[in-house]
Amino acid sequence: MLSAVQQDLTQETFIRAFRRLSRFRGDASLNTWLYSVAINVCLNGMRAAGVQSAAATHRGDDTS
């Protein structure tokens, strides 16, 4: 079962994809485009929650 946060991010992914479907150019498959939307929604969610990526922490980009 998905957590509430996972459900919210999933819902936000499909809402954002639906609203921006007219921007889909067809350069890549729809699956690839939807995957990139999902990645961006999750990254934005992590930023909003104050979670840093492991890559940023490893590079020493810790801004806290």
C-alpha positions in Angstrom: 0.0 0.0 0.0 1.3 3.5 -0.8 1.8 6.1 1.8 -0.1 9.3 1.7 2.9 11.2 0.4 3.4 8.6 -2.4 -0.3 8.8 -3.3 -0.1 12.6 -3.4 3.0 12.6 -5.7 1.3 10.0 -8.0 -1.8 12.1 -8.2 0.2 15.3 -8.8 2.2 13.5 -11.6 -1.0 12.6 -13.5 -2.6 16.0 -12.9 0.5 17.8 -14.2 0.8 15.4 -17.2 -2.8 16.0 -18.1 -2.5 19.7 -17.9 0.7 19.7 -20.0 -0.3 17.0 -22.5 -0.5 19.7 -25.2 3.2 20.3 -24.7 4.1 16.7 -25.5 5.9 16.9 -28.9 6.4 13.2 -29.5 10.2 13.4 -29.7 10.3 10.6 -27.1 7.7 7.9 -26.2 4.8 8.9 -24.0 6.2 6.6 -21.3 9.5 8.5 -21.3 7.8 11.8 -21.1 5.5 10.7 -18.3 8.5 9.3 -16.4 10.3 12.7 -16.7 7.2 14.4 -15.3 7.1 12.0 -12.4 10.8 12.5 -11.7 10.3 16.3 -11.6 7.3 16.0 -9.4 9.2 13.8 -6.9 12.3 16.1 -6.9 10.1 19.1 -6.3 8.4 17.3 -3.5 11.7 16.4 -1.9 12.9 20.1 -2.2 9.6 21.3 -0.6 10.2 18.8 2.2 13.8 19.9 2.7 15.3 16.7 1.6 18.7 16.9 -0.2 19.7 14.5 -2.8 22.6 12.1 -2.0 24.5 13.6 -5.0 24.3 17.2 -3.5 25.4 15.9 -0.1 28.3 14.0 -1.6 29.5 17.1 -3.6 29.4 19.2 -0.4 26.5 21.3 -1.5 25.0 21.1 1.9 23.4 24.6 2.5 22.3 24.0 6.0 
